[in-house]
Amino acid sequence: MSKLSVSELFQSAQDEGIVSRESMQVLAAIDIGQEIEDALGVPALEVDSSEVVLVTMMIDDSGSIKYVDNEDIMREGHNLVLDALTDQDRLSKGQIASILAHTCYLNGTVLFPYCFIPNAVKMTKQNYNATGGTPLYDESAVLLAKVLAKTQEFALDGVPVRTITLIVTDANDEHSIKMEAADVAKLAKDMLMQENHIIAGMGISDGETDFHKVFSSMGIRDEWILTPKNTKSEIRAAFQIFSQSAQEGSKTAQNFSSMGGFAKSV
């Protein structure tokens, strides 16, 4: 099958009843051009696997991360997840070969498009500089649109897909222009109804934001919400919890379907 455009992938998902009319209206409001196209990365036709797991992370790069000196721990936490997904003591070579990852930042920068997990790019001082705003709803909608598009690309090629997505922020939305929490929730609802998606939120305490309320309003289920305190040890522990869940979900479809949320101490 020749490569379809993002718009064609969304239309095919609607035709199959995967994406509702309400979600299509949200997707229509997103600039589905270069930002999403740039994230799709390795074409489905080039992936020789009987099943695929997509691990997608959006890391906060707002100025408050730098202000409270959390840039290093964000780099460490993200890289810990990548290391966990290439750990041959926990995952077989076949399982690792079936994982594609994509990381972007909260202000829209793509660190790397969907690629085989051994080729994923680590966060460094050179490629991560937290100086942006907090367009949480706008960029969360774009993020889920990417996951939807990539999932549909594989599905049309006859390859079963499981997805595990993490949204990390240390504040509530402040700079979104197009989207509200309810718009993100429409996309999340459609995805979660398919039972092959996990959408998780990590809200790093700013001392005032109720992140359970924020993420719930975005359609994220309470059992997939982490709320670490603003300390390096708790942030590290939260990334560790996510990495363990990503490992388990990457093993088999049976493992994935039995996961009821984070086994969390954070």
Buried (B, 14 or more C-beta within 10 A) or exposed (E): EEEBEBBBBBBBBBEEEBBBEBBBEBBEEBEBEEBBBEBBBBEBEEBEBEBBBBBBBBBBBBBBBBEBEBBEBBBBBBBBBBEBBBEEEBBEEEBBBBBBBBBBBBBBBBBBBBBBBEEBBBBEEEEBBBEBBBBBBBBBBBBBBBBBBBBBBBBBBEBBBBBBBBBBBBBBBEBBEBBBBEBBBBBBEBBBEBEBBBBBBBBBBBEEBEBBEBBBBBBBBEEBBBBBEBBBEBBBBBBBBBBBBBBBBBBEEEEBEEBEEBEBEB
